[in-house]
């Protein structure tokens, strides 16, 4: 008989509040009215209640169906719909209506497109600049399959912060991010910095079976790419079809990783069980 694998029991520090409040309802309505997507919903983010309750959200462009099938991610995988050329205007309109001072934009991977969606990325950044005076931006971008002319579209649009997540340590990267490559992600981050992006950022999840030494090596790789901001959070299994949690990292361990990261030279380190890449993003400027 095969051994039954029982999921680990969630510790008390990972309990999530239920959605509530006026700000939460207004953000939800705004996103629905403008026919937009958020990684908060598609990715089943545990911080949705807190962020939406404060009137912020991470908007997701280029649809809500990804061409990749990462084993940690809850975003739907399949054949995406056609690109909506009116989307940049709707995103800018939504940002203006919410009265945001800082906005985070992300996207699904669009490996089906020749430009990987980079032209829509640039158009969205420029639309926000045009219609939302004084708003600063963080863009959480894909790797564009290492096609550097597509990455250049984002660099030329010059958002204040550009983020690209390595997600896990090098040894586990192929298992966790099936169609991605660890080395390519490091090169993306280095090219962003060398291309003139003033503040770059990356994130990693813990609890997938990595060792402390491997986490420290990943930090060193990110510093070699001159990354400024690092986020470290707990991996949570979205469904039974995704990778199982190997271990829940304690708050004390997260605090230790923060101190180590700061000592290694990161300007900002967000490290905690509930931290995600866009968590408290406005602080990362």
N, C-alpha and C positions, 0 to 999 in steps of 0.2 A: 504494500500500500504506500502511496506517496504521502509525504508529510504535509499537513495543512499549515500554510503560512498565515499566522495571525498578525494583523497590523498592530503597530505599537500604539499604546494609549497616549492620547495627547495630554501633555502636562497643563497645569492650570494657567501658566503664563501665555498660552496660545488660544485662550478663549476669545471669541469675537462678539462684539456688540451687534444687536439687531438694528437695521436701518430705521432712522426716525429724524424728525426735525424739519423746519421750514426750508433751510438751506439745502438739505438733502433732496427734498421734493422739487425745489426750483431747478437744481442742477439736472435732475432726471428729466424734468419736463423740457428744459432747454435742449438737451441732447436729442430727445425724441422729436421735438418740433423741427429741428434742423436736420433730421435724418442722418445722424452721425453715429459712429461706433466709439466705444471706449475699451481700453484694455482692462479697465476696472471690472467691467461686466464680462467681456469675452474671456479674460484670463482668470476670472473668479478671484480677484485680489482680496486678501483679508483686511486691507485698509480702506476699502470702499466707503464704509460707514463714516470713518473719521475724516477722510478727504472730502467727500461730498458734503458732509455736515459742515465743513469749513468753506464750502463754495468752490472747491477745486476738483478737477478731473483730468485724467490723461486721455486725450483724444487720439483715436486710432484711424489713420487714413488708409486709402486704397482697399477698402472693403473689410470684411471680417472673416474671410476664408484665406488661409495660408497655404502656400504651395509646399511647405515643409512639414515634417511630422516629428517634431522634437518630443522626446519621451517625458518631459516635465511639464509641458505647456497645454493649457486647456482650450486654446484657440482652435476653432474648427480647421480641419485639413481637407483639401480637395481642389476642385477647379474654381478659381475665383470668377466673379462677374467682371464685365468690361469696366474699364476705368471711367469714372464719372468726372468729366472735366469741370463741372460746376462745384465739385467738393471743396476746393480751396476757398472759394467765396463763402460757402456755408460754414466752414470752420472759422474763418475770420469773423463772420457774423455772430457765431456762437460765443467766441471769446469776448467780443465787444458787449454782447448782451449780458454776459456773466460778470462784466466789470473786472476781469482778471488783470493783475499786474504782471503775472508770470504764468506761462502756459507750457505744458509738456505735451509734445506730439510724438506718437510712435506709429508704427505700421506693421502690417503683416509682411512676410516675405513674398515678393512677386517675381519669382524666378521665371515665370511665364512671359514676362515682358523683356524686350530687348534692353531697355534702359533700367530694368529692375525697379521701376517706379520712381527713379531719381528726378525726372522732370516734374512729376506731381509733388514731390518733396519740395523742390525749389519753388514751385508755384505757390504752395501753401505757406511757406515761410514769407514770401514776398507779399502775399495777400494780407497776412496778419500785420506785417510792417506798414502796409498802405492804409489799412482801415482801423488799426488799433494803436494809436499813438502812445508811446512810452511803454508798451508791453514788451517784456523780455521773454526769450524762448529757450527751452531745452528740447532737442530733438534726439530721440532714442531710435537709432537707425539700424538697418540690417547690414550685412557685409557686402551686398551687391555682387556676390560670387567672386569677389576679388577683381572686378572690372573697374579699374581705377578712374576711368573717364566718367563713370556714373557717380562714384564717390565725390568727384570734383564738383559736381552740380551742387551738392550740399555745402561743400567748402566755400564755393563762390557765393552762395546765398548768406553765409556767415551768421548763423544763429549764435547766441551768446554761449550756450553750452551744447556740446555734442557728446552723446553717450552711445556706447556700443558694449553690450554685456558679453563677457566670456562665459558666464553662467556657472561653470564648474572648473575643477582642476584639469590639468592637461591629460592625465591618465584616463579620466572618465569622459572626456569631451566627446569622443566619437559615439559612445553609448547614449549620452544625454542629449547631444545635439547632432542628430544622425547625419544631416547633410552639410554640417558646418565643419570648420577646421580651426583648432586652437591657434595655430601659428598665423592663419589668415586674419583672425580677429585681432591679434596683437599688432599685425601690420596695419590693419585699418586704423587702430588707435594712434599708431606712430605717424601714419600719413596725415591724419587729421591735425595733429600737433604741428608737424612740419609744414603743413599747408596753411597755417596761420590761425587755426582755431585756438582761442585763448584758454578755454577751460574744457578739458575732456574728462570723461567719466566712464566707469565700468562697474559691473556688479557680479557677485558670485553668490550661489546658494550653498548652504551647508546641510549635511545630513544625508548625503548620497553615498557615503562610504569612503570619503576622502580622509586623509590623515592630516594632522596639524602641519607636518613638514611640507606636504603638498600645497596646503593653503598658503604657507609662507613663500613657497617657490612661485605660486601664482601671483602673489603680491609683488615679488621681485620682477617678474615678467612684465607686469603692468607698469611698474616704475621705470623699467628700461624703455617703455614706450612713452614715458613722460606723462602718464595719466595723473590728473590732479585730484579727482574725487573717486572714492571707493565706497560701494554699498555692499554690506554683507548681511544676509538674512537666512532664515530657516526654510528649507524646501518643504512644501506640503503637497501631498499626493492629491491631484484633482479628482481622479476617478480610479477605479480598479484596473483600468487599462494602462495606467501610467506607472512609472517607476515607484517602487515602494520606499518609504522613509526607512533608512537604516538606523538613524539615531536622531534624537532631539538634543540639540546643543543648548546648554544652560545659559541663562543671562550672564553669569560670571565669565563664561568662556567667550561670549560675544564681546564683553567689556575688555577682556584681555586682547582679543584680536584688534579692537579699536586702538588701543594703546600701541600695539606693535605696528599697526599701519601708519599711525601718526609718526612714530619713531623712524619709519622707513622713508618718510618724506611726503606722504600724501597731504594735501592741503586740508581736505575734509574726509573723515571716515564716519559713515553711518553704519553702525553694527548692532544688530539686535534681532530677536526672534521674528518680529513682525516687519522688519525693514524690507522694502522692495525698491527697485531702481528709481522710482519716481517719488519715494517717500520723502517729505519735507524738501522737495526739489528747489523751492524758492530760496532755501538757505545756501545752495551750492554755487551761487554766483560769486 
